[in-house]
Amino acid sequence: MKLRNVYYRVHQFGFSAFMYLAPLRDAKVLSGAGSIYKIPELVKQEGLKKVLVVTTPGFIRRGSLTPFFESLTKVGVSYAVFSEVQPDPTTDCIEEAVARYSKEQCEAIIAIGGGSVIDCSKALGARIARPKKSIPQMAGLLKVLKRIPNIYAVPTTAGTGSEATAGAVITNAADHYKFTILDLCLVPQYAILDPELTVGLPAHITAVTGMDALTHAVEAYTNRFCSPTAKKYAFESVKLIYENLLTAYEDGSNLKARENMLLASYYAGMAINSNFIGYVHAIAHGIGGLYGVTHGMANAIIMPYVLEAFGDATSKKLSNLAELVGIGGASEQKKAKAFIDSIREMNKKMNIPDKVAELQEKDFKTLTSRAVKEGNPTYPVPVIWEEKEFEEVLKWLR
Ligand code: NAD
């Protein structure tokens, strides 16, 4: 093994052990239809007088949050609204949210939306806690290290698991570089898993966000140094996704499938909290940043290629996942291949393509160097890659 890779492995082991042992404050979970209406009392009990509701233009346009706003008023909690969050929040978007939070003198954040809204809220919280640091200055591991305002995270996709994780993914407005702020203090105080808010999620977004959750669970488990806790969460998540994603895709109004997908996404978030993501994400972040391909879609397309490229290094673990979801095979390798095929099959059934149409060869250098920078040494991936291995995968993706 190259000396540099030995250094990477020692570094990864240290971080994985830290993430496993660190006093990570888990979000308190409330779940079930209508659970969003428990938030006003929680806010009141904390003695907080005014909150910023962070959401998207769509939720305001559809009017679906009106009863929730009324429930805040009813218990005497004032609120302001920041509804300008677009997919993949940029540094500019965060600064606008910071200005609104400060102008309105808010004391906590209620994030109602997908990963973009929750990540915007986390970065907003970090800026409030550390007013002298810019968002890019907080990129990377443990750069916030200060309590941020309470976040009540209500995911409306299932999904990113951001309601559980210590990360916030932000896009730099200047160069479209997607980076992560990773700090234990970013874990929201509360995760409110209310399936009624995901019922209106269009089928295509249900599909790609569900595959995002699957990517989290698979990467956290196949990574090195996977703790029993990470494995437990990853297995729970994979099982729930195989049992519920297609149902939620085909029948968006199935509340049970929606609730189970929210749980799956939350569990996958817990899995990456202790054992990180991997190279699927390192490539997907580059592609999402450069071309605006949605995060879940990029992960769904890339995952089978990366798993295949890892070869025998992951066949034992992938064969375990195959068994978990009832896929058989004559050998470990065959079961692993069948599991990868099942991911492709699921993509196909949900009309997710198997290539990235936007990908251009002229961008390979940027994408491979961003993937190396993001993945190494942080992610405890099964096999350590440099630019040339990433380039191979990019060629397959075209
Ligand atoms: P998203 O939040 O960008 O939302 C996707 C689209 O769905 C948006 O147009 C949104 O308005 C719409 N939408 C959301 N909920 C809806 C609903 N219930 N009904 C109708 N429309 C709805 O998508 P996402 O996949 O949840 O989040 C992606 C972002 O999260 C990316 O930036 C990604 O990098 C990041 N991410 C973060 C983490 C983390 O741990 N922090 C993990 C994975 C991904």
Residues whose N, C-alpha, C, O or C-beta is under 5 A from the ligand:
A	BS01	NAD	T56 G58 P87 D88 P89 G113 G114 G115 S116 V117 D119 T156 T157 G159 T160 G161 S162 T165 G167 A168 V169 L197 T198 G200 L201 P202 I205 T209 H295 G296
